[in-house]
Amino acid sequence: MTQPPIVGTERNAMAQRKSAKSSKLKPQIRILFRKAIAMGPGKADLLRAIAETGSISAAARQMEMSYRRAWLLVDTMNQCFNSPLVETATGGSRGGGARVTEFGKDVLDRYQRMESKATASVSRELEEFSGLMADRRP
């Protein structure tokens, strides 16, 4: 059984659905160091949240993750690089805090540039790949 040809409005609707799907597709880069993920999208988000809040615990709350999970991610990043990406301060009357170091800001900036380049370099392939994706949620 043959299907009727696609007319203009149907073709436009299909193109819009394909475009909407491809705009949701995004490559993710993870930088592996030995067996650890030194940097990836979640760790980049955590660094941005720490820079914004000045606190690992506040960043964890903002990202809806446990403090322990956030601390382990920070610890892994700090161990994977030559210098710490995050420094912490303990105690005091106002409690401790955390800050993203200049080195950490540089690492984050480089990572974001790599992500942008990766996304741009595969944009055409993502557009084509989006046609293979289901219209429904898994």
C-alpha positions as CSV (number, residue, x, y, z in Angstrom):
1,M,0.0,0.0,0.0
2,T,1.5,3.3,-1.0
3,Q,1.2,6.4,1.1
4,P,-0.1,9.7,-0.2
5,P,2.5,12.3,-1.0
6,I,3.3,14.8,1.8
7,V,1.7,18.2,1.1
8,G,3.2,21.5,2.1
9,T,1.6,21.9,5.5
10,E,2.4,18.3,6.5
11,R,6.0,18.7,5.3
12,N,6.3,21.9,7.4
13,A,4.9,20.1,10.5
14,M,7.3,17.3,10.0
15,A,10.2,19.7,9.6
16,Q,9.1,21.5,12.8
17,R,9.0,18.3,14.7
18,K,12.4,17.3,13.4
19,S,13.8,20.7,14.3
20,A,12.3,20.5,17.8
21,K,13.8,17.0,18.3
22,S,17.3,18.1,17.0
23,S,17.3,21.1,19.3
24,K,16.9,18.8,22.2
25,L,19.8,16.6,21.1
26,K,23.2,17.7,22.4
27,P,26.5,15.9,22.6
28,Q,28.1,15.6,26.0
29,I,31.8,15.6,26.6
30,R,33.3,13.7,29.5
31,I,37.0,14.1,30.1
32,L,38.4,10.8,31.5
33,F,41.5,10.8,33.6
34,R,42.6,7.2,34.5
35,K,39.3,5.7,35.6
36,A,37.7,8.9,36.8
37,I,35.6,11.4,35.0
38,A,37.7,14.6,35.6
39,M,35.1,16.9,34.0
40,G,31.7,16.4,32.5
41,P,28.4,18.3,32.2
42,G,27.4,17.6,35.8
43,K,30.7,18.7,37.2
44,A,30.7,21.8,35.1
45,D,27.2,22.6,36.4
46,L,28.4,22.0,40.0
47,L,31.4,24.4,39.5
48,R,29.0,27.1,38.2
49,A,26.7,26.5,41.2
50,I,29.6,26.8,43.6
51,A,30.8,30.0,42.0
52,E,27.3,31.4,42.2
53,T,26.5,30.3,45.8
54,G,29.9,30.3,47.4
55,S,29.1,27.0,49.1
56,I,29.2,23.3,48.2
57,S,26.1,22.6,50.3
58,A,24.1,25.5,48.8
59,A,25.2,24.4,45.3
60,A,24.1,20.8,46.1
61,R,20.7,22.0,47.3
62,Q,20.4,24.2,44.2
63,M,21.1,21.1,42.0
64,E,19.0,18.8,44.2
65,M,21.8,16.5,45.1
66,S,23.2,15.4,48.4
67,Y,26.0,17.3,50.0
68,R,28.0,14.0,50.1
69,R,27.6,13.6,46.3
70,A,28.6,17.2,45.6
71,W,31.6,16.8,47.9
72,L,32.7,13.6,46.2
73,L,32.4,15.3,42.8
74,V,34.5,18.2,44.0
75,D,37.1,15.9,45.5
76,T,37.4,13.9,42.3
77,M,37.9,17.1,40.3
78,N,40.5,18.4,42.7
79,Q,42.4,15.1,42.6
80,C,42.4,14.9,38.8
81,F,44.0,18.3,38.1
82,N,47.4,19.8,38.9
83,S,45.8,22.4,41.1
84,P,42.4,22.5,43.0
85,L,39.4,23.7,41.1
86,V,37.5,24.4,44.4
87,E,38.9,25.6,47.7
88,T,37.0,25.3,50.9
89,A,37.1,27.3,54.2
90,T,36.1,25.8,57.4
91,G,34.4,27.2,60.5
92,G,34.2,30.7,61.7
93,S,31.1,32.6,63.0
94,R,29.5,32.5,59.6
95,G,30.4,28.9,58.8
96,G,32.7,27.8,56.0
97,G,32.4,28.3,52.3
98,A,33.8,27.3,49.0
99,R,35.1,29.1,46.0
100,V,36.1,28.2,42.5
101,T,39.7,29.0,42.1
102,E,41.2,30.9,39.1
103,F,42.5,27.6,37.9
104,G,39.0,26.1,38.2
105,K,37.5,29.0,36.3
106,D,40.1,28.4,33.5
107,V,39.3,24.7,33.4
108,L,35.5,25.4,33.3
109,D,36.0,28.0,30.5
110,R,38.1,25.5,28.4
111,Y,35.5,22.8,29.0
112,Q,32.7,25.1,27.8
113,R,34.7,26.0,24.7
114,M,35.2,22.3,23.9
115,E,31.5,21.6,24.4
116,S,30.6,24.5,22.0
117,K,33.1,23.3,19.4
118,A,31.8,19.7,19.6
119,T,28.2,20.8,19.3
120,A,29.0,23.0,16.3
121,S,31.0,20.4,14.6
122,V,28.3,17.8,14.7
123,S,25.2,20.0,14.2
124,R,24.4,18.7,10.7
125,E,24.8,15.1,11.9
126,L,22.5,15.8,14.9
127,E,19.9,17.2,12.6
128,E,20.0,14.0,10.6
129,F,20.2,11.9,13.7
130,S,17.1,13.5,15.1
131,G,15.0,12.0,12.3
132,L,15.8,8.6,13.9
133,M,14.5,9.6,17.3
134,A,11.1,8.5,18.6
135,D,8.4,11.2,19.0
136,R,7.4,9.8,22.4
137,R,9.3,9.8,25.7
138,P,11.1,6.6,26.7
